[in-house]
Amino acid sequence: MPPYDDLKARLDHVWAEIRKSGGSDSVRIVAVTKTHPIEAVVAAAEAGLVDVGENYADELADKAVQADRLGLQVRWHYIGAIQSRRLRSICEHAAVIETVSRPRELEMMADFGYGGELLIQVAPPGHPEGRNGADASEIAGLLALGRDLGLNVVGLMGMAMPGSIESIRDYFETVFGLGTTLGLREYSMGMSADYQVAVAQGATMVRLGSVLFGARGQ
């Protein structure tokens, strides 16, 4: 039996949860295929999920090449931490880069002539040192720099730390409120464990892996 035969049923369940949480069909599901084979991308495309996310630059590049050979219509999102030495490759393959958090990344993207969409990642309160994301106080400056460089910054990305539903809700609410103040339109918030909370707080995109594809090898 092909490994992703139950994707349609899983996807139906996700859409029901999105609607129950106050979302609409305009919410974009980013199918996260990290560590899954190209067959997961094929299954996602066949199920109508054209937005596909990858966390690692090399895996993104490899799958993008395979998807092109298969004629798949995929809009690639890069959703992992950005390494400067991998950024050119990311820019070559990703239509959306969701994890901008430093001025140098924006400057390099401008140098590479990146024409896709960008989201700035907002770090949650009390995040561990070294974790990706910019503090809320830095977001306006990054947005201004991106626009000055001619880049297409369209929204914010939020990745909540594990915790109570209340703390996760407060974080997503903060991200949405910050983006609204700055006049942004896209909010990539929520993963398999908390996407319902994110949708209730205004997410326009949710990044879903295990809830769609199961654990690696299932």
Accessible surface in RSA format (square Angstrom, percent):
REM  Atomic radii and reference values for relative SASA: ProtOr
REM  Chains: A
REM  Algorithm: Lee & Richards
REM  Probe-radius: 1.40
REM  Slices: 20
REM RES _ NUM      All-atoms   Total-Side   Main-Chain    Non-polar    All polar
REM                ABS   REL    ABS   REL    ABS   REL    ABS   REL    ABS   REL
RES MET A   1   201.53 104.4 122.25  80.9  79.29 188.8  99.12  84.3 102.41 135.7
RES PRO A   2    86.48  63.0  78.95  72.0   7.52  27.4  85.51  70.6   0.97   6.0
RES PRO A   3    74.72  54.5  53.61  48.9  21.11  76.7  61.87  51.1  12.84  79.8
RES TYR A   4    23.02  10.7  14.77   8.4   8.25  21.5   9.80   7.4  13.22  16.3
RES ASP A   5    83.03  58.2  52.85  52.6  30.18  71.4  25.32  59.6  57.71  57.6
RES ASP A   6    68.46  48.0  62.32  62.0   6.15  14.5  38.20  89.9  30.26  30.2
RES LEU A   7     6.21   3.5   6.19   4.4   0.02   0.1   6.21   4.4   0.00   0.0
RES LYS A   8   125.46  61.2 123.31  75.7   2.15   5.1  96.57  86.9  28.89  30.8
RES ALA A   9    67.14  61.7  54.66  84.3  12.49  28.4  59.32  83.5   7.82  20.7
RES ARG A  10    69.09  29.0  64.47  32.9   4.62  11.0  21.64  29.6  47.45  28.8
RES LEU A  11     9.36   5.2   9.36   6.7   0.00   0.0   9.36   6.6   0.00   0.0
RES ASP A  12    71.23  49.9  63.71  63.4   7.52  17.8  28.24  66.5  42.99  42.9
RES HIS A  13   101.33  55.4  95.04  66.1   6.29  16.1  61.53  63.4  39.81  46.3
RES VAL A  14     0.00   0.0   0.00   0.0   0.00   0.0   0.00   0.0   0.00   0.0
RES TRP A  15    47.83  19.2  47.83  23.1   0.00   0.0  35.82  19.1  12.01  19.5
RES ALA A  16    50.28  46.2  43.20  66.7   7.08  16.1  46.92  66.1   3.35   8.9
RES GLU A  17    25.50  14.6  25.50  19.3   0.00   0.0   1.90   3.7  23.60  19.3
RES ILE A  18     0.00   0.0   0.00   0.0   0.00   0.0   0.00   0.0   0.00   0.0
RES ARG A  19   125.77  52.8 109.83  56.0  15.94  37.9  51.77  70.8  74.00  44.8
RES LYS A  20   159.20  77.7 122.06  74.9  37.14  88.4  92.93  83.6  66.27  70.6
RES SER A  21    24.60  20.8   6.78   9.0  17.83  41.1  11.25  24.0  13.35  18.7
RES GLY A  22    69.77  86.0   0.00   N/A  69.77  86.0  36.08  99.0  33.68  75.4
RES GLY A  23    17.18  21.2   0.00   N/A  17.18  21.2   6.85  18.8  10.33  23.1
RES SER A  24    59.57  50.3  53.35  71.2   6.22  14.3  47.76 101.7  11.81  16.6
RES ASP A  25   100.29  70.3  79.23  78.9  21.06  49.8  36.33  85.5  63.96  63.8
RES SER A  26    92.11  77.8  64.44  86.0  27.67  63.7  55.40 118.0  36.71  51.4
RES VAL A  27    10.28   6.8   7.35   6.7   2.94   7.1   7.85   6.8   2.43   6.6
RES ARG A  28    59.07  24.8  55.84  28.5   3.23   7.7  40.19  54.9  18.88  11.4
RES ILE A  29     6.59   3.7   0.16   0.1   6.43  15.5   0.16   0.1   6.43  17.4
RES VAL A  30     0.00   0.0   0.00   0.0   0.00   0.0   0.00   0.0   0.00   0.0
RES ALA A  31     0.00   0.0   0.00   0.0   0.00   0.0   0.00   0.0   0.00   0.0
RES VAL A  32    18.60  12.2  16.90  15.3   1.70   4.1  16.90  14.7   1.70   4.6
RES THR A  33     0.00   0.0   0.00   0.0   0.00   0.0   0.00   0.0   0.00   0.0
RES LYS A  34    75.37  36.8  70.30  43.1   5.07  12.1  25.38  22.8  49.99  53.3
RES THR A  35    62.59  44.5  51.08  51.8  11.50  27.4  52.45  70.4  10.14  15.3
RES HIS A  36    13.37   7.3  10.77   7.5   2.60   6.7   3.72   3.8   9.65  11.2
RES PRO A  37    47.85  34.9  37.67  34.3  10.18  37.0  47.85  39.5   0.00   0.0
RES ILE A  38    24.89  14.2  21.52  16.0   3.37   8.1  21.52  15.5   3.37   9.1
RES GLU A  39    87.48  50.2  85.09  64.4   2.39   5.7  40.73  78.8  46.75  38.2
RES ALA A  40     0.00   0.0   0.00   0.0   0.00   0.0   0.00   0.0   0.00   0.0
RES VAL A  41     0.00   0.0   0.00   0.0   0.00   0.0   0.00   0.0   0.00   0.0
RES VAL A  42    38.65  25.4  38.65  35.0   0.00   0.0  38.65  33.6   0.00   0.0
RES ALA A  43    16.00  14.7  11.83  18.2   4.18   9.5  14.02  19.7   1.98   5.2
RES ALA A  44     0.00   0.0   0.00   0.0   0.00   0.0   0.00   0.0   0.00   0.0
RES ALA A  45    24.33  22.4   9.20  14.2  15.14  34.4   9.24  13.0  15.09  40.0
RES GLU A  46   143.23  82.2 102.64  77.7  40.59  96.6  47.26  91.4  95.97  78.4
RES ALA A  47    32.34  29.7   5.47   8.4  26.87  61.1  15.66  22.1  16.68  44.2
RES GLY A  48    53.90  66.5   0.00   N/A  53.90  66.5  31.23  85.7  22.66  50.8
RES LEU A  49    11.58   6.5   9.93   7.1   1.65   4.2  11.58   8.1   0.00   0.0
RES VAL A  50    72.31  47.6  71.05  64.3   1.27   3.1  71.05  61.7   1.27   3.4
RES ASP A  51     8.16   5.7   7.87   7.8   0.29   0.7   0.00   0.0   8.16   8.1
RES VAL A  52     0.00   0.0   0.00   0.0   0.00   0.0   0.00   0.0   0.00   0.0
RES GLY A  53     0.00   0.0   0.00   N/A   0.00   0.0   0.00   0.0   0.00   0.0
RES GLU A  54     0.00   0.0   0.00   0.0   0.00   0.0   0.00   0.0   0.00   0.0
RES ASN A  55    30.85  21.3  27.86  26.9   2.99   7.2   1.65   4.0  29.20  28.2
RES TYR A  56   120.68  56.3 118.96  67.7   1.71   4.5  83.17  62.5  37.50  46.2
RES ALA A  57     8.24   7.6   3.37   5.2   4.87  11.1   3.38   4.8   4.86  12.9
RES ASP A  58    84.08  58.9  77.15  76.8   6.93  16.4  36.31  85.5  47.76  47.6
RES GLU A  59    36.41  20.9  30.61  23.2   5.80  13.8  24.88  48.1  11.52   9.4
RES LEU A  60     0.34   0.2   0.34   0.2   0.00   0.0   0.34   0.2   0.00   0.0
RES ALA A  61    21.91  20.1  21.69  33.5   0.22   0.5  21.91  30.9   0.00   0.0
RES ASP A  62    80.54  56.4  73.60  73.3   6.93  16.4  24.37  57.3  56.17  56.0
RES LYS A  63     7.82   3.8   7.82   4.8   0.00   0.0   7.82   7.0   0.00   0.0
RES ALA A  64     4.41   4.1   4.39   6.8   0.02   0.0   4.40   6.2   0.02   0.0
RES VAL A  65    61.84  40.7  60.28  54.6   1.56   3.8  61.69  53.6   0.15   0.4
RES GLN A  66    52.83  29.5  51.55  37.7   1.28   3.0  18.46  39.3  34.37  26.1
RES ALA A  67     0.86   0.8   0.86   1.3   0.00   0.0   0.86   1.2   0.00   0.0
RES ASP A  68   109.62  76.8  89.05  88.6  20.57  48.6  28.05  66.0  81.57  81.3
RES ARG A  69   193.84  81.4 154.40  78.7  39.44  93.9  62.92  86.0 130.92  79.3
RES LEU A  70   102.13  56.9  73.60  52.7  28.53  71.7  78.27  55.0  23.86  64.2
RES GLY A  71    52.12  64.3   0.00   N/A  52.12  64.3  32.56  89.4  19.56  43.8
RES LEU A  72    32.80  18.3  21.24  15.2  11.56  29.1  23.35  16.4   9.45  25.4
RES GLN A  73   143.32  80.1 134.96  98.6   8.36  19.9  60.56 128.9  82.76  62.8
RES VAL A  74    29.69  19.5   1.23   1.1  28.46  68.6   2.84   2.5  26.85  72.8
RES ARG A  75    63.42  26.6  60.41  30.8   3.01   7.2  34.21  46.7  29.22  17.7
RES TRP A  76    14.37   5.8  13.55   6.6   0.83   1.9   9.56   5.1   4.81   7.8
RES HIS A  77     0.00   0.0   0.00   0.0   0.00   0.0   0.00   0.0   0.00   0.0
RES TYR A  78     6.75   3.2   6.75   3.8   0.00   0.0   0.00   0.0   6.75   8.3
RES ILE A  79     8.38   4.8   6.80   5.1   1.58   3.8   6.80   4.9   1.58   4.3
RES GLY A  80     6.05   7.5   0.00   N/A   6.05   7.5   6.05  16.6   0.00   0.0
RES ALA A  81    60.98  56.1  46.37  71.6  14.60  33.2  46.39  65.3  14.58  38.6
RES ILE A  82     7.00   4.0   0.21   0.2   6.79  16.4   0.21   0.2   6.79  18.4
RES GLN A  83    92.11  51.5  86.85  63.5   5.26  12.5  31.01  66.0  61.10  46.3
RES SER A  84    60.63  51.2  49.65  66.3  10.98  25.3  30.24  64.4  30.39  42.6
RES ARG A  85   174.49  73.3 134.36  68.5  40.13  95.5  75.77 103.6  98.71  59.8
RES ARG A  86    76.26  32.0  74.96  38.2   1.30   3.1   5.58   7.6  70.68  42.8
RES LEU A  87     0.14   0.1   0.14   0.1   0.00   0.0   0.14   0.1   0.00   0.0
RES ARG A  88   137.42  57.7 136.92  69.8   0.50   1.2  44.38  60.7  93.04  56.4
RES SER A  89    33.54  28.3  30.51  40.7   3.03   7.0  25.08  53.4   8.46  11.9
RES ILE A  90     0.30   0.2   0.15   0.1   0.15   0.4   0.30   0.2   0.00   0.0
RES CYS A  91    18.88  14.3   5.91   6.6  12.97  30.5   5.95  15.1  12.93  13.9
RES GLU A  92   120.16  69.0  82.13  62.1  38.03  90.5  38.47  74.4  81.69  66.7
RES HIS A  93    53.47  29.2  37.22  25.9  16.25  41.6  25.85  26.6  27.62  32.1
RES ALA A  94     4.74   4.4   0.00   0.0   4.74  10.8   0.00   0.0   4.74  12.5
RES ALA A  95    40.16  36.9  29.40  45.4  10.76  24.5  36.72  51.7   3.44   9.1
RES VAL A  96     0.25   0.2   0.25   0.2   0.00   0.0   0.25   0.2   0.00   0.0
RES ILE A  97     0.00   0.0   0.00   0.0   0.00   0.0   0.00   0.0   0.00   0.0
RES GLU A  98     0.00   0.0   0.00   0.0   0.00   0.0   0.00   0.0   0.00   0.0
RES THR A  99     1.81   1.3   1.81   1.8   0.00   0.0   1.81   2.4   0.00   0.0
RES VAL A 100     0.10   0.1   0.10   0.1   0.00   0.0   0.10   0.1   0.00   0.0
RES SER A 101    10.26   8.7   2.28   3.0   7.98  18.4   0.75   1.6   9.52  13.3
RES ARG A 102   108.07  45.4 108.03  55.1   0.04   0.1  52.36  71.6  55.71  33.8
RES PRO A 103    70.21  51.2  70.21  64.0   0.00   0.0  70.21  58.0   0.00   0.0
RES ARG A 104   130.71  54.9 129.03  65.8   1.68   4.0  53.09  72.6  77.62  47.0
RES GLU A 105     2.23   1.3   2.23   1.7   0.00   0.0   2.23   4.3   0.00   0.0
RES LEU A 106     0.16   0.1   0.16   0.1   0.00   0.0   0.16   0.1   0.00   0.0
RES GLU A 107    65.04  37.3  63.82  48.3   1.21   2.9  18.86  36.5  46.18  37.7
RES MET A 108    24.53  12.7  24.08  15.9   0.45   1.1  22.60  19.2   1.93   2.6
RES MET A 109     0.00   0.0   0.00   0.0   0.00   0.0   0.00   0.0   0.00   0.0
RES ALA A 110    30.30  27.9  10.34  16.0  19.96  45.4  13.31  18.7  17.00  45.0
RES ASP A 111   113.76  79.7  76.91  76.5  36.86  87.1  26.43  62.2  87.33  87.1
RES PHE A 112    56.70  28.4  24.01  14.9  32.69  85.1  28.69  17.4  28.02  80.2
RES GLY A 113    60.68  74.8   0.00   N/A  60.68  74.8  34.60  94.9  26.08  58.4
RES TYR A 114    18.61   8.7   4.34   2.5  14.27  37.1   8.84   6.6   9.77  12.0
RES GLY A 115    72.27  89.1   0.00   N/A  72.27  89.1  38.38 105.3  33.89  75.9
RES GLY A 116    17.61  21.7   0.00   N/A  17.61  21.7  14.28  39.2   3.33   7.5
RES GLU A 117    30.16  17.3  30.16  22.8   0.00   0.0   9.39  18.2  20.76  17.0
RES LEU A 118     0.08   0.0   0.08   0.1   0.00   0.0   0.08   0.1   0.00   0.0
RES LEU A 119     0.04   0.0   0.04   0.0   0.00   0.0   0.04   0.0   0.00   0.0
RES ILE A 120     0.00   0.0   0.00   0.0   0.00   0.0   0.00   0.0   0.00   0.0
RES GLN A 121     4.71   2.6   4.71   3.4   0.00   0.0   0.00   0.0   4.71   3.6
RES VAL A 122     2.39   1.6   2.25   2.0   0.14   0.3   2.25   2.0   0.14   0.4
RES ALA A 123     8.39   7.7   0.04   0.1   8.35  19.0   0.04   0.1   8.35  22.1
RES PRO A 124     5.12   3.7   4.22   3.8   0.90   3.3   4.22   3.5   0.90   5.6
RES PRO A 125   112.69  82.1  87.55  79.8  25.14  91.4  99.96  82.5  12.73  79.1
RES GLY A 126    73.15  90.2   0.00   N/A  73.15  90.2  42.84 117.6  30.32  67.9
RES HIS A 127    48.66  26.6  33.99  23.6  14.67  37.5  15.20  15.7  33.47  38.9
RES PRO A 128    71.92  52.4  60.87  55.5  11.05  40.2  71.92  59.4   0.00   0.0
RES GLU A 129   182.00 104.5 144.20 109.1  37.80  90.0  64.76 125.3 117.24  95.7
RES GLY A 130    78.78  97.1   0.00   N/A  78.78  97.1  41.39 113.6  37.39  83.7
RES ARG A 131    68.63  28.8  48.82  24.9  19.81  47.2  31.18  42.6  37.44  22.7
RES ASN A 132    24.64  17.0  15.28  14.8   9.36  22.5  17.24  41.5   7.40   7.2
RES GLY A 133    15.80  19.5   0.00   N/A  15.80  19.5   0.00   0.0  15.80  35.4
RES ALA A 134     1.40   1.3   0.00   0.0   1.40   3.2   1.40   2.0   0.00   0.0
RES ASP A 135    69.29  48.5  67.21  66.9   2.08   4.9  16.22  38.2  53.07  52.9
RES ALA A 136    48.07  44.2  38.42  59.3   9.65  21.9  38.70  54.5   9.37  24.8
RES SER A 137   106.60  90.1  64.90  86.6  41.70  96.1  58.75 125.1  47.85  67.0
RES GLU A 138    89.11  51.2  81.46  61.6   7.66  18.2  32.88  63.6  56.23  45.9
RES ILE A 139     0.00   0.0   0.00   0.0   0.00   0.0   0.00   0.0   0.00   0.0
RES ALA A 140    52.22  48.0  47.01  72.6   5.20  11.8  47.57  67.0   4.64  12.3
RES GLY A 141    47.70  58.8   0.00   N/A  47.70  58.8  38.66 106.1   9.04  20.3
RES LEU A 142     8.56   4.8   7.10   5.1   1.46   3.7   7.56   5.3   1.00   2.7
RES LEU A 143     6.87   3.8   6.87   4.9   0.00   0.0   6.87   4.8   0.00   0.0
RES ALA A 144    52.61  48.4  46.40  71.6   6.21  14.1  52.34  73.7   0.27   0.7
RES LEU A 145    47.76  26.6  45.24  32.4   2.52   6.3  47.23  33.2   0.52   1.4
RES GLY A 146     0.00   0.0   0.00   N/A   0.00   0.0   0.00   0.0   0.00   0.0
RES ARG A 147   124.64  52.3 106.33  54.2  18.31  43.6  46.11  63.0  78.53  47.6
RES ASP A 148   123.30  86.4  86.10  85.7  37.20  88.0  26.59  62.6  96.71  96.4
RES LEU A 149    63.99  35.6  40.53  29.0  23.47  59.0  45.76  32.1  18.24  49.1
RES GLY A 150    67.33  83.0   0.00   N/A  67.33  83.0  34.74  95.3  32.59  73.0
RES LEU A 151    13.90   7.7   4.22   3.0   9.67  24.3   5.20   3.6   8.70  23.4
RES ASN A 152    69.46  47.9  62.39  60.3   7.07  17.0  21.42  51.6  48.04  46.4
RES VAL A 153     9.62   6.3   0.09   0.1   9.53  23.0   0.09   0.1   9.53  25.9
RES VAL A 154     7.50   4.9   3.91   3.5   3.59   8.6   7.30   6.3   0.20   0.5
RES GLY A 155     0.00   0.0   0.00   N/A   0.00   0.0   0.00   0.0   0.00   0.0
RES LEU A 156     0.00   0.0   0.00   0.0   0.00   0.0   0.00   0.0   0.00   0.0
RES MET A 157     0.00   0.0   0.00   0.0   0.00   0.0   0.00   0.0   0.00   0.0
RES GLY A 158     0.00   0.0   0.00   N/A   0.00   0.0   0.00   0.0   0.00   0.0
RES MET A 159    45.66  23.6  44.28  29.3   1.38   3.3  20.80  17.7  24.86  32.9
RES ALA A 160    11.78  10.8   1.64   2.5  10.14  23.1   1.64   2.3  10.14  26.9
RES MET A 161    58.07  30.1  51.94  34.4   6.13  14.6  49.63  42.2   8.44  11.2
RES PRO A 162   129.90  94.7  99.09  90.3  30.81 112.0 108.64  89.7  21.26 132.2
RES GLY A 163    51.78  63.9   0.00   N/A  51.78  63.9  28.23  77.5  23.55  52.7
RES SER A 164    60.98  51.5  43.70  58.3  17.28  39.8  44.80  95.4  16.18  22.7
RES ILE A 165    99.21  56.5  96.33  71.8   2.88   6.9  96.33  69.4   2.88   7.8
RES GLU A 166   105.52  60.6 105.11  79.5   0.41   1.0  53.69 103.9  51.83  42.3
RES SER A 167    56.51  47.8  45.12  60.2  11.39  26.2  45.76  97.4  10.75  15.1
RES ILE A 168    20.75  11.8  19.50  14.5   1.25   3.0  20.75  14.9   0.00   0.0
RES ARG A 169    90.82  38.1  90.82  46.3   0.00   0.0  24.96  34.1  65.86  39.9
RES ASP A 170    82.57  57.8  80.93  80.6   1.63   3.9  26.45  62.3  56.11  56.0
RES TYR A 171    11.88   5.5   8.63   4.9   3.26   8.5  11.40   8.6   0.48   0.6
RES PHE A 172     0.46   0.2   0.46   0.3   0.00   0.0   0.46   0.3   0.00   0.0
RES GLU A 173    98.94  56.8  96.16  72.7   2.79   6.6  28.71  55.5  70.24  57.3
RES THR A 174    75.39  53.6  65.79  66.7   9.60  22.9  47.68  64.0  27.71  41.9
RES VAL A 175     0.00   0.0   0.00   0.0   0.00   0.0   0.00   0.0   0.00   0.0
RES PHE A 176    74.58  37.3  74.58  46.2   0.00   0.0  74.58  45.2   0.00   0.0
RES GLY A 177    32.38  39.9   0.00   N/A  32.38  39.9  30.51  83.7   1.87   4.2
RES LEU A 178    39.15  21.8  32.65  23.4   6.51  16.4  37.00  26.0   2.15   5.8
RES GLY A 179     0.00   0.0   0.00   N/A   0.00   0.0   0.00   0.0   0.00   0.0
RES THR A 180    79.43  56.5  65.32  66.2  14.11  33.6  65.72  88.3  13.70  20.7
RES THR A 181   115.14  81.9  80.78  81.9  34.36  81.9  63.50  85.3  51.64  78.1
RES LEU A 182    40.45  22.5  26.38  18.9  14.07  35.4  31.59  22.2   8.86  23.8
RES GLY A 183    61.96  76.4   0.00   N/A  61.96  76.4  35.03  96.1  26.94  60.3
RES LEU A 184    15.62   8.7   2.07   1.5  13.55  34.1   3.81   2.7  11.82  31.8
RES ARG A 185   136.19  57.2 120.03  61.2  16.16  38.5  71.27  97.4  64.92  39.3
RES GLU A 186    19.41  11.1  19.41  14.7   0.00   0.0   0.47   0.9  18.95  15.5
RES TYR A 187     8.25   3.9   8.25   4.7   0.00   0.0   6.89   5.2   1.36   1.7
RES SER A 188     0.00   0.0   0.00   0.0   0.00   0.0   0.00   0.0   0.00   0.0
RES MET A 189     0.00   0.0   0.00   0.0   0.00   0.0   0.00   0.0   0.00   0.0
RES GLY A 190     1.23   1.5   0.00   N/A   1.23   1.5   0.95   2.6   0.28   0.6
RES MET A 191    69.30  35.9  69.30  45.9   0.00   0.0  46.58  39.6  22.72  30.1
RES SER A 192    28.71  24.3  16.38  21.9  12.33  28.4  15.59  33.2  13.12  18.4
RES ALA A 193   103.41  95.1  63.84  98.5  39.58  90.0  74.26 104.6  29.15  77.2
RES ASP A 194    13.60   9.5  12.70  12.6   0.90   2.1   4.60  10.8   9.00   9.0
RES TYR A 195     2.76   1.3   2.76   1.6   0.00   0.0   1.75   1.3   1.02   1.3
RES GLN A 196    57.05  31.9  55.58  40.6   1.47   3.5  20.62  43.9  36.44  27.6
RES VAL A 197    26.84  17.7  22.88  20.7   3.96   9.5  26.79  23.3   0.05   0.1
RES ALA A 198     0.00   0.0   0.00   0.0   0.00   0.0   0.00   0.0   0.00   0.0
RES VAL A 199     9.37   6.2   0.65   0.6   8.72  21.0   0.65   0.6   8.72  23.6
RES ALA A 200    59.87  55.1  29.31  45.2  30.56  69.5  32.32  45.5  27.55  73.0
RES GLN A 201    36.67  20.5  29.31  21.4   7.37  17.5   4.79  10.2  31.88  24.2
RES GLY A 202    24.17  29.8   0.00   N/A  24.17  29.8  20.29  55.7   3.88   8.7
RES ALA A 203     6.31   5.8   0.00   0.0   6.31  14.3   0.00   0.0   6.31  16.7
RES THR A 204    41.45  29.5  39.08  39.6   2.37   5.6  40.71  54.7   0.74   1.1
RES MET A 205     0.55   0.3   0.55   0.4   0.00   0.0   0.55   0.5   0.00   0.0
RES VAL A 206     0.00   0.0   0.00   0.0   0.00   0.0   0.00   0.0   0.00   0.0
RES ARG A 207     3.86   1.6   2.01   1.0   1.85   4.4   0.73   1.0   3.13   1.9
RES LEU A 208     0.00   0.0   0.00   0.0   0.00   0.0   0.00   0.0   0.00   0.0
RES GLY A 209    14.40  17.8   0.00   N/A  14.40  17.8  10.65  29.2   3.76   8.4
RES SER A 210    66.41  56.1  54.72  73.0  11.70  26.9  35.97  76.6  30.44  42.6
RES VAL A 211    35.98  23.7  26.29  23.8   9.69  23.3  33.55  29.2   2.42   6.6
RES LEU A 212     0.86   0.5   0.00   0.0   0.86   2.2   0.00   0.0   0.86   2.3
RES PHE A 213     6.72   3.4   0.03   0.0   6.69  17.4   1.27   0.8   5.45  15.6
RES GLY A 214     5.55   6.8   0.00   N/A   5.55   6.8   4.27  11.7   1.28   2.9
RES ALA A 215    55.84  51.3  47.26  72.9   8.57  19.5  53.39  75.2   2.45   6.5
RES ARG A 216   147.59  62.0 120.80  61.6  26.79  63.8  44.38  60.6 103.22  62.6
RES GLY A 217    67.11  82.8   0.00   N/A  67.11  82.8  32.06  88.0  35.05  78.5
RES GLN A 218   129.08  72.2  90.82  66.4  38.26  91.1  65.45 139.3  63.64  48.3
END  Absolute sums over single chains surface
CHAIN  1 A     9877.2       7343.5       2533.8       5447.0       4430.2
END  Absolute sums over all chains
TOTAL          9877.2       7343.5       2533.8       5447.0       4430.2
